[in-house]
Amino acid sequence: MQHKFAVGQDVTFRPAGRGLQAAAGIYRIVRLVPEAGDEPQYRIKSLREMHERMAAESQLSRVSGLGA
């Protein structure tokens, strides 16, 4: 399966499960990771956090362009 997002692309992140804390706002794709299970994985980074996160493709959405 091919990755839907590219390194450097901005996305929004929805953590899976209740009680998981994540900074609100925009994340940037840092690295593409091979599939785990049935979907591509990504390393993402928010400017509001010092660490990277691992995210499944289903947890990410494109950031719509402003003024477009």
C-alpha positions as CSV (number, residue, x, y, z in Angstrom):
1,M,0.0,0.0,0.0
2,Q,1.3,3.5,-0.9
3,H,1.5,6.3,1.6
4,K,-1.1,9.0,1.1
5,F,1.0,11.8,2.7
6,A,4.5,13.0,2.0
7,V,7.5,14.0,4.2
8,G,7.2,17.7,5.0
9,Q,3.4,17.8,4.5
10,D,1.2,19.4,7.2
11,V,-1.6,17.3,8.7
12,T,-4.0,17.2,11.6
13,F,-3.8,14.3,14.1
14,R,-6.6,12.5,15.9
15,P,-5.2,10.2,18.6
16,A,-6.9,6.8,18.8
17,G,-8.6,5.8,22.0
18,R,-9.7,7.8,25.1
19,G,-7.4,9.4,27.4
20,L,-4.5,9.9,25.0
21,Q,-3.1,13.4,25.2
22,A,-1.7,15.1,22.1
23,A,-1.1,18.8,21.3
24,A,-3.8,20.4,19.3
25,G,-3.0,22.0,16.0
26,I,-0.9,21.1,13.0
27,Y,1.7,18.3,12.7
28,R,4.3,17.8,10.1
29,I,5.2,14.5,8.5
30,V,8.8,13.7,9.5
31,R,9.2,10.2,8.1
32,L,7.3,7.5,6.3
33,V,7.2,4.2,8.1
34,P,6.4,0.8,6.6
35,E,2.9,-0.6,7.1
36,A,1.9,-2.1,10.4
37,G,-1.1,-4.2,9.9
38,D,-3.1,-2.9,7.0
39,E,-2.2,0.7,6.8
40,P,0.9,3.0,6.3
41,Q,2.5,4.6,9.4
42,Y,4.2,7.9,9.9
43,R,6.4,9.8,12.3
44,I,4.9,13.2,12.9
45,K,6.0,16.3,14.9
46,S,4.1,19.2,16.4
47,L,5.8,22.5,17.0
48,R,4.1,22.4,20.4
49,E,5.8,19.2,21.5
50,M,9.5,18.3,21.8
51,H,9.0,14.7,20.7
52,E,7.8,12.9,17.6
53,R,4.8,10.7,17.5
54,M,3.9,7.6,15.6
55,A,0.6,7.8,13.7
56,A,-1.4,5.5,11.5
57,E,-2.7,7.0,8.2
58,S,-6.3,6.8,9.4
59,Q,-5.4,9.2,12.3
60,L,-4.3,11.9,9.9
61,S,-6.1,14.4,7.7
62,R,-4.9,16.9,5.2
63,V,-4.7,20.5,6.2
64,S,-6.9,22.5,3.8
65,G,-5.2,25.6,2.3
66,L,-6.1,28.9,3.7
67,G,-7.6,31.4,1.3
68,A,-8.0,28.8,-1.4
